[in-house]
């Protein structure tokens, strides 16, 4: 294993594969594309990929202006340098998870760039900081250290990650706004980008949202007495909408003032559900998610659970009952 620093790896890179987690969000894909574009400008052969879905989510297509994304089937078995962005554990890479160990076995380096509290440090090199607002913040710092000049496409990718992972700057620090200002100065149009990534929905979003909210349930006694609000998005309800519409339901549900925790269950198969957990500030939902095989941040986490609707809700309720208080 090389003793090089992450910056040494990036400076010397000539062939790089950057992976985002399955069902990539703006932070995962934006971070990979921003770093990938910078490395390509430095002369490296670069490819960006993720295992699911089969193509870039429609709301994020405007980030890949350089055509760096390749299908998962075109990702080599191993790479001289593999960079995993916004991915706390290899399992979140889906069918591409085997590239981590294959790259190590072939003598390559695996650089993990991430801000999840549940990161397991599975690479050979790590830029992991759970206090960072987004992985995009860590990538911006790496680009600064590399001396990369921010062009508009790089800035757009980073702004998308920063804006979405802070819930529209609701969880921003002074440094967050300073970073955002730099990205706007580099040419980002915040209004256009926010509409493209967050606010633009097909009409089918409304019936789906109506069906999901029709399942909403408030349990004031749950989540250690701080309250739990839950909702379910069934396969039938999600049939006519994009992945981004389904993923956005939790941002509506989390607004219920009587609940500390919001949980949205998104059906993947008859007895399989992915769960998005959000907390206001009293309960560490990352620990609850890890109890169920997932992970994430203290106030935003997720997992996959199996069973009927009642069974998976019970599993999440029980996990929250023992999660640490903040």
TORKOL-4160 file (C-alpha; in steps of 0.2 Angstrom, whole numbers, padded with zeros to 4 digits, m for minus):
326
<pt num="1" X="0000" Y="0000" Z="0000"/>
<pt num="2" X="0007" Y="0017" Z="m0005"/>
<pt num="3" X="0011" Y="0029" Z="0009"/>
<pt num="4" X="0006" Y="0044" Z="m0002"/>
<pt num="5" X="m0006" Y="0057" Z="0005"/>
<pt num="6" X="m0022" Y="0060" Z="m0004"/>
<pt num="7" X="m0015" Y="0075" Z="m0013"/>
<pt num="8" X="0000" Y="0065" Z="m0019"/>
<pt num="9" X="m0012" Y="0053" Z="m0026"/>
<pt num="10" X="m0022" Y="0066" Z="m0035"/>
<pt num="11" X="m0007" Y="0075" Z="m0042"/>
<pt num="12" X="0000" Y="0059" Z="m0049"/>
<pt num="13" X="m0016" Y="0052" Z="m0056"/>
<pt num="14" X="m0017" Y="0047" Z="m0074"/>
<pt num="15" X="m0032" Y="0035" Z="m0074"/>
<pt num="16" X="m0046" Y="0038" Z="m0062"/>
<pt num="17" X="m0063" Y="0030" Z="m0058"/>
<pt num="18" X="m0074" Y="0040" Z="m0047"/>
<pt num="19" X="m0089" Y="0031" Z="m0039"/>
<pt num="20" X="m0105" Y="0038" Z="m0032"/>
<pt num="21" X="m0117" Y="0028" Z="m0021"/>
<pt num="22" X="m0132" Y="0020" Z="m0028"/>
<pt num="23" X="m0147" Y="0032" Z="m0032"/>
<pt num="24" X="m0134" Y="0046" Z="m0032"/>
<pt num="25" X="m0140" Y="0063" Z="m0025"/>
<pt num="26" X="m0133" Y="0080" Z="m0030"/>
<pt num="27" X="m0119" Y="0079" Z="m0017"/>
<pt num="28" X="m0113" Y="0062" Z="m0022"/>
<pt num="29" X="m0113" Y="0064" Z="m0041"/>
<pt num="30" X="m0109" Y="0083" Z="m0040"/>
<pt num="31" X="m0093" Y="0079" Z="m0029"/>
<pt num="32" X="m0088" Y="0065" Z="m0041"/>
<pt num="33" X="m0090" Y="0076" Z="m0057"/>
<pt num="34" X="m0082" Y="0091" Z="m0050"/>
<pt num="35" X="m0066" Y="0081" Z="m0044"/>
<pt num="36" X="m0067" Y="0071" Z="m0060"/>
<pt num="37" X="m0067" Y="0087" Z="m0071"/>
<pt num="38" X="m0053" Y="0094" Z="m0062"/>
<pt num="39" X="m0042" Y="0078" Z="m0064"/>
<pt num="40" X="m0047" Y="0077" Z="m0082"/>
<pt num="41" X="m0041" Y="0095" Z="m0085"/>
<pt num="42" X="m0024" Y="0089" Z="m0077"/>
<pt num="43" X="m0023" Y="0076" Z="m0090"/>
<pt num="44" X="m0030" Y="0061" Z="m0082"/>
<pt num="45" X="m0042" Y="0048" Z="m0090"/>
<pt num="46" X="m0057" Y="0050" Z="m0080"/>
<pt num="47" X="m0074" Y="0040" Z="m0078"/>
<pt num="48" X="m0088" Y="0043" Z="m0066"/>
<pt num="49" X="m0101" Y="0030" Z="m0062"/>
<pt num="50" X="m0114" Y="0023" Z="m0050"/>
<pt num="51" X="m0123" Y="0006" Z="m0050"/>
<pt num="52" X="m0141" Y="0012" Z="m0049"/>
<pt num="53" X="m0151" Y="0018" Z="m0058"/>
<pt num="54" X="m0146" Y="0014" Z="m0076"/>
<pt num="55" X="m0144" Y="0033" Z="m0081"/>
<pt num="56" X="m0141" Y="0049" Z="m0073"/>
<pt num="57" X="m0157" Y="0055" Z="m0063"/>
<pt num="58" X="m0165" Y="0068" Z="m0074"/>
<pt num="59" X="m0163" Y="0082" Z="m0062"/>
<pt num="60" X="m0144" Y="0080" Z="m0061"/>
<pt num="61" X="m0141" Y="0078" Z="m0080"/>
<pt num="62" X="m0136" Y="0096" Z="m0081"/>
<pt num="63" X="m0121" Y="0093" Z="m0070"/>
<pt num="64" X="m0112" Y="0081" Z="m0082"/>
<pt num="65" X="m0108" Y="0094" Z="m0095"/>
<pt num="66" X="m0092" Y="0085" Z="m0099"/>
<pt num="67" X="m0099" Y="0068" Z="m0102"/>
<pt num="68" X="m0089" Y="0059" Z="m0088"/>
<pt num="69" X="m0103" Y="0047" Z="m0083"/>
<pt num="70" X="m0101" Y="0030" Z="m0090"/>
<pt num="71" X="m0113" Y="0015" Z="m0087"/>
<pt num="72" X="m0109" Y="0003" Z="m0073"/>
<pt num="73" X="m0104" Y="m0011" Z="m0085"/>
<pt num="74" X="m0090" Y="0000" Z="m0092"/>
<pt num="75" X="m0081" Y="0002" Z="m0075"/>
<pt num="76" X="m0065" Y="m0008" Z="m0075"/>
<pt num="77" X="m0063" Y="m0022" Z="m0062"/>
<pt num="78" X="m0049" Y="m0012" Z="m0054"/>
<pt num="79" X="m0041" Y="0005" Z="m0056"/>
<pt num="80" X="m0025" Y="0013" Z="m0053"/>
<pt num="81" X="m0035" Y="0026" Z="m0042"/>
<pt num="82" X="m0053" Y="0023" Z="m0037"/>
<pt num="83" X="m0061" Y="0037" Z="m0028"/>
<pt num="84" X="m0077" Y="0034" Z="m0018"/>
<pt num="85" X="m0087" Y="0050" Z="m0015"/>
<pt num="86" X="m0100" Y="0052" Z="m0002"/>
<pt num="87" X="m0101" Y="0034" Z="0002"/>
<pt num="88" X="m0099" Y="0028" Z="0020"/>
<pt num="89" X="m0098" Y="0009" Z="0017"/>
<pt num="90" X="m0094" Y="m0001" Z="0001"/>
<pt num="91" X="m0111" Y="m0009" Z="0001"/>
<pt num="92" X="m0118" Y="0008" Z="m0004"/>
<pt num="93" X="m0109" Y="0006" Z="m0020"/>
<pt num="94" X="m0121" Y="m0008" Z="m0025"/>
<pt num="95" X="m0114" Y="m0019" Z="m0039"/>
<pt num="96" X="m0099" Y="m0009" Z="m0040"/>
<pt num="97" X="m0093" Y="m0013" Z="m0022"/>
<pt num="98" X="m0082" Y="m0026" Z="m0028"/>
<pt num="99" X="m0071" Y="m0013" Z="m0036"/>
<pt num="100" X="m0064" Y="m0008" Z="m0019"/>
<pt num="101" X="m0056" Y="m0024" Z="m0015"/>
<pt num="102" X="m0051" Y="m0028" Z="m0033"/>
<pt num="103" X="m0042" Y="m0011" Z="m0034"/>
<pt num="104" X="m0033" Y="m0015" Z="m0018"/>
<pt num="105" X="m0028" Y="m0032" Z="m0023"/>
<pt num="106" X="m0021" Y="m0025" Z="m0039"/>
<pt num="107" X="m0010" Y="m0013" Z="m0030"/>
<pt num="108" X="m0021" Y="0002" Z="m0034"/>
<pt num="109" X="m0026" Y="0016" Z="m0021"/>
<pt num="110" X="m0044" Y="0018" Z="m0015"/>
<pt num="111" X="m0047" Y="0036" Z="m0009"/>
<pt num="112" X="m0063" Y="0039" Z="0001"/>
<pt num="113" X="m0070" Y="0057" Z="0001"/>
<pt num="114" X="m0085" Y="0058" Z="0013"/>
<pt num="115" X="m0094" Y="0067" Z="0027"/>
<pt num="116" X="m0104" Y="0053" Z="0034"/>
<pt num="117" X="m0103" Y="0049" Z="0053"/>
<pt num="118" X="m0105" Y="0031" Z="0049"/>
<pt num="119" X="m0090" Y="0030" Z="0037"/>
<pt num="120" X="m0080" Y="0014" Z="0040"/>
<pt num="121" X="m0063" Y="0020" Z="0033"/>
<pt num="122" X="m0063" Y="0006" Z="0020"/>
<pt num="123" X="m0051" Y="0014" Z="0008"/>
<pt num="124" X="m0032" Y="0015" Z="0007"/>
<pt num="125" X="m0033" Y="0034" Z="0009"/>
<pt num="126" X="m0046" Y="0045" Z="0017"/>
<pt num="127" X="m0053" Y="0062" Z="0017"/>
<pt num="128" X="m0067" Y="0060" Z="0029"/>
<pt num="129" X="m0074" Y="0073" Z="0040"/>
<pt num="130" X="m0091" Y="0071" Z="0048"/>
<pt num="131" X="m0092" Y="0089" Z="0053"/>
<pt num="132" X="m0092" Y="0095" Z="0035"/>
<pt num="133" X="m0109" Y="0101" Z="0028"/>
<pt num="134" X="m0107" Y="0091" Z="0012"/>
<pt num="135" X="m0094" Y="0080" Z="0003"/>
<pt num="136" X="m0094" Y="0095" Z="m0009"/>
<pt num="137" X="m0085" Y="0105" Z="0004"/>
<pt num="138" X="m0071" Y="0092" Z="0006"/>
<pt num="139" X="m0069" Y="0092" Z="m0013"/>
<pt num="140" X="m0068" Y="0111" Z="m0014"/>
<pt num="141" X="m0054" Y="0110" Z="m0001"/>
<pt num="142" X="m0045" Y="0097" Z="m0011"/>
<pt num="143" X="m0047" Y="0107" Z="m0027"/>
<pt num="144" X="m0040" Y="0123" Z="m0018"/>
<pt num="145" X="m0025" Y="0113" Z="m0012"/>
<pt num="146" X="m0022" Y="0106" Z="m0030"/>
<pt num="147" X="m0023" Y="0124" Z="m0036"/>
<pt num="148" X="m0037" Y="0121" Z="m0048"/>
<pt num="149" X="m0046" Y="0136" Z="m0054"/>
<pt num="150" X="m0065" Y="0135" Z="m0052"/>
<pt num="151" X="m0074" Y="0136" Z="m0069"/>
<pt num="152" X="m0093" Y="0136" Z="m0070"/>
<pt num="153" X="m0096" Y="0118" Z="m0073"/>
<pt num="154" X="m0085" Y="0113" Z="m0057"/>
<pt num="155" X="m0094" Y="0126" Z="m0047"/>
<pt num="156" X="m0111" Y="0121" Z="m0052"/>
<pt num="157" X="m0108" Y="0103" Z="m0047"/>
<pt num="158" X="m0101" Y="0109" Z="m0030"/>
<pt num="159" X="m0115" Y="0121" Z="m0027"/>
<pt num="160" X="m0128" Y="0108" Z="m0031"/>
<pt num="161" X="m0121" Y="0097" Z="m0017"/>
<pt num="162" X="m0118" Y="0111" Z="m0005"/>
<pt num="163" X="m0136" Y="0117" Z="m0007"/>
<pt num="164" X="m0145" Y="0101" Z="m0006"/>
<pt num="165" X="m0135" Y="0093" Z="0008"/>
<pt num="166" X="m0138" Y="0109" Z="0019"/>
<pt num="167" X="m0157" Y="0108" Z="0015"/>
<pt num="168" X="m0156" Y="0125" Z="0005"/>
<pt num="169" X="m0143" Y="0132" Z="0017"/>
<pt num="170" X="m0154" Y="0129" Z="0033"/>
<pt num="171" X="m0140" Y="0120" Z="0041"/>
<pt num="172" X="m0126" Y="0132" Z="0035"/>
<pt num="173" X="m0112" Y="0139" Z="0044"/>
<pt num="174" X="m0103" Y="0155" Z="0040"/>
<pt num="175" X="m0090" Y="0145" Z="0030"/>
<pt num="176" X="m0104" Y="0137" Z="0020"/>
<pt num="177" X="m0110" Y="0154" Z="0014"/>
<pt num="178" X="m0092" Y="0159" Z="0010"/>
<pt num="179" X="m0090" Y="0144" Z="m0001"/>
<pt num="180" X="m0107" Y="0147" Z="m0009"/>
<pt num="181" X="m0101" Y="0165" Z="m0013"/>
<pt num="182" X="m0086" Y="0158" Z="m0021"/>
<pt num="183" X="m0096" Y="0146" Z="m0032"/>
<pt num="184" X="m0108" Y="0160" Z="m0037"/>
<pt num="185" X="m0093" Y="0171" Z="m0042"/>
<pt num="186" X="m0087" Y="0157" Z="m0053"/>
<pt num="187" X="m0103" Y="0158" Z="m0063"/>
<pt num="188" X="m0116" Y="0148" Z="m0054"/>
<pt num="189" X="m0134" Y="0154" Z="m0057"/>
<pt num="190" X="m0142" Y="0149" Z="m0040"/>
<pt num="191" X="m0160" Y="0152" Z="m0045"/>
<pt num="192" X="m0159" Y="0142" Z="m0061"/>
<pt num="193" X="m0149" Y="0128" Z="m0053"/>
<pt num="194" X="m0160" Y="0126" Z="m0038"/>
<pt num="195" X="m0176" Y="0125" Z="m0049"/>
<pt num="196" X="m0167" Y="0112" Z="m0060"/>
<pt num="197" X="m0161" Y="0101" Z="m0046"/>
<pt num="198" X="m0174" Y="0103" Z="m0032"/>
<pt num="199" X="m0190" Y="0113" Z="m0038"/>
<pt num="200" X="m0194" Y="0106" Z="m0055"/>
<pt num="201" X="m0207" Y="0092" Z="m0055"/>
<pt num="202" X="m0219" Y="0084" Z="m0067"/>
<pt num="203" X="m0238" Y="0085" Z="m0064"/>
<pt num="204" X="m0237" Y="0066" Z="m0059"/>
<pt num="205" X="m0228" Y="0072" Z="m0043"/>
<pt num="206" X="m0244" Y="0079" Z="m0036"/>
<pt num="207" X="m0254" Y="0062" Z="m0036"/>
<pt num="208" X="m0239" Y="0053" Z="m0029"/>
<pt num="209" X="m0237" Y="0065" Z="m0015"/>
<pt num="210" X="m0255" Y="0065" Z="m0012"/>
<pt num="211" X="m0255" Y="0046" Z="m0010"/>
<pt num="212" X="m0240" Y="0046" Z="0001"/>
<pt num="213" X="m0246" Y="0059" Z="0012"/>
<pt num="214" X="m0262" Y="0049" Z="0014"/>
<pt num="215" X="m0253" Y="0036" Z="0023"/>
<pt num="216" X="m0245" Y="0048" Z="0035"/>
<pt num="217" X="m0246" Y="0044" Z="0054"/>
<pt num="218" X="m0241" Y="0054" Z="0069"/>
<pt num="219" X="m0235" Y="0045" Z="0085"/>
<pt num="220" X="m0231" Y="0057" Z="0098"/>
<pt num="221" X="m0225" Y="0044" Z="0110"/>
<pt num="222" X="m0212" Y="0037" Z="0098"/>
<pt num="223" X="m0194" Y="0042" Z="0096"/>
<pt num="224" X="m0192" Y="0042" Z="0115"/>
<pt num="225" X="m0207" Y="0054" Z="0117"/>
<pt num="226" X="m0201" Y="0067" Z="0105"/>
<pt num="227" X="m0213" Y="0061" Z="0091"/>
<pt num="228" X="m0212" Y="0051" Z="0075"/>
<pt num="229" X="m0221" Y="0055" Z="0059"/>
<pt num="230" X="m0220" Y="0042" Z="0045"/>
<pt num="231" X="m0227" Y="0040" Z="0027"/>
<pt num="232" X="m0226" Y="0026" Z="0014"/>
<pt num="233" X="m0223" Y="0027" Z="m0005"/>
<pt num="234" X="m0228" Y="0011" Z="m0012"/>
<pt num="235" X="m0223" Y="0004" Z="m0029"/>
<pt num="236" X="m0240" Y="0009" Z="m0036"/>
<pt num="237" X="m0239" Y="0027" Z="m0030"/>
<pt num="238" X="m0221" Y="0029" Z="m0037"/>
<pt num="239" X="m0225" Y="0021" Z="m0054"/>
<pt num="240" X="m0227" Y="0037" Z="m0064"/>
<pt num="241" X="m0213" Y="0048" Z="m0056"/>
<pt num="242" X="m0194" Y="0049" Z="m0056"/>
<pt num="243" X="m0183" Y="0044" Z="m0042"/>
<pt num="244" X="m0180" Y="0062" Z="m0037"/>
<pt num="245" X="m0199" Y="0064" Z="m0034"/>
<pt num="246" X="m0199" Y="0049" Z="m0022"/>
<pt num="247" X="m0183" Y="0054" Z="m0013"/>
<pt num="248" X="m0191" Y="0072" Z="m0010"/>
<pt num="249" X="m0206" Y="0066" Z="0000"/>
<pt num="250" X="m0196" Y="0066" Z="0016"/>
<pt num="251" X="m0193" Y="0085" Z="0014"/>
<pt num="252" X="m0212" Y="0087" Z="0015"/>
<pt num="253" X="m0215" Y="0075" Z="0029"/>
<pt num="254" X="m0201" Y="0082" Z="0040"/>
<pt num="255" X="m0210" Y="0099" Z="0042"/>
<pt num="256" X="m0222" Y="0092" Z="0055"/>
<pt num="257" X="m0219" Y="0102" Z="0071"/>
<pt num="258" X="m0225" Y="0088" Z="0083"/>
<pt num="259" X="m0212" Y="0076" Z="0077"/>
<pt num="260" X="m0193" Y="0076" Z="0081"/>
<pt num="261" X="m0191" Y="0062" Z="0068"/>
<pt num="262" X="m0198" Y="0059" Z="0051"/>
<pt num="263" X="m0197" Y="0042" Z="0042"/>
<pt num="264" X="m0202" Y="0039" Z="0024"/>
<pt num="265" X="m0203" Y="0021" Z="0018"/>
<pt num="266" X="m0201" Y="0019" Z="m0001"/>
<pt num="267" X="m0206" Y="0002" Z="m0007"/>
<pt num="268" X="m0193" Y="m0007" Z="m0019"/>
<pt num="269" X="m0201" Y="m0024" Z="m0019"/>
<pt num="270" X="m0216" Y="m0032" Z="m0011"/>
<pt num="271" X="m0207" Y="m0034" Z="0006"/>
<pt num="272" X="m0192" Y="m0022" Z="0003"/>
<pt num="273" X="m0192" Y="m0004" Z="0008"/>
<pt num="274" X="m0178" Y="0010" Z="0008"/>
<pt num="275" X="m0180" Y="0022" Z="0023"/>
<pt num="276" X="m0176" Y="0040" Z="0024"/>
<pt num="277" X="m0174" Y="0046" Z="0042"/>
<pt num="278" X="m0173" Y="0065" Z="0047"/>
<pt num="279" X="m0172" Y="0072" Z="0064"/>
<pt num="280" X="m0174" Y="0090" Z="0070"/>
<pt num="281" X="m0160" Y="0090" Z="0083"/>
<pt num="282" X="m0163" Y="0079" Z="0098"/>
<pt num="283" X="m0160" Y="0061" Z="0091"/>
<pt num="284" X="m0145" Y="0053" Z="0082"/>
<pt num="285" X="m0154" Y="0044" Z="0068"/>
<pt num="286" X="m0138" Y="0038" Z="0061"/>
<pt num="287" X="m0136" Y="0026" Z="0075"/>
<pt num="288" X="m0154" Y="0020" Z="0072"/>
<pt num="289" X="m0150" Y="0018" Z="0054"/>
<pt num="290" X="m0134" Y="0008" Z="0058"/>
<pt num="291" X="m0145" Y="m0003" Z="0069"/>
<pt num="292" X="m0154" Y="m0008" Z="0054"/>
<pt num="293" X="m0139" Y="m0010" Z="0043"/>
<pt num="294" X="m0139" Y="0007" Z="0036"/>
<pt num="295" X="m0130" Y="0023" Z="0041"/>
<pt num="296" X="m0129" Y="0042" Z="0037"/>
<pt num="297" X="m0128" Y="0058" Z="0047"/>
<pt num="298" X="m0134" Y="0062" Z="0065"/>
<pt num="299" X="m0149" Y="0071" Z="0058"/>
<pt num="300" X="m0151" Y="0063" Z="0041"/>
<pt num="301" X="m0149" Y="0044" Z="0038"/>
<pt num="302" X="m0156" Y="0029" Z="0029"/>
<pt num="303" X="m0157" Y="0010" Z="0028"/>
<pt num="304" X="m0166" Y="m0004" Z="0019"/>
<pt num="305" X="m0178" Y="m0015" Z="0029"/>
<pt num="306" X="m0188" Y="m0030" Z="0024"/>
<pt num="307" X="m0206" Y="m0035" Z="0029"/>
<pt num="308" X="m0223" Y="m0029" Z="0028"/>
<pt num="309" X="m0227" Y="m0010" Z="0031"/>
<pt num="310" X="m0232" Y="m0013" Z="0049"/>
<pt num="311" X="m0216" Y="m0024" Z="0052"/>
<pt num="312" X="m0204" Y="m0011" Z="0045"/>
<pt num="313" X="m0212" Y="0003" Z="0054"/>
<pt num="314" X="m0210" Y="m0007" Z="0070"/>
<pt num="315" X="m0192" Y="m0010" Z="0066"/>
<pt num="316" X="m0188" Y="0008" Z="0064"/>
<pt num="317" X="m0199" Y="0013" Z="0079"/>
<pt num="318" X="m0189" Y="0001" Z="0090"/>
<pt num="319" X="m0172" Y="0007" Z="0083"/>
<pt num="320" X="m0176" Y="0025" Z="0087"/>
<pt num="321" X="m0181" Y="0020" Z="0105"/>
<pt num="322" X="m0163" Y="0016" Z="0109"/>
<pt num="323" X="m0154" Y="0029" Z="0098"/>
<pt num="324" X="m0143" Y="0042" Z="0107"/>
<pt num="325" X="m0149" Y="0059" Z="0111"/>
<pt num="326" X="m0140" Y="0074" Z="0105"/>
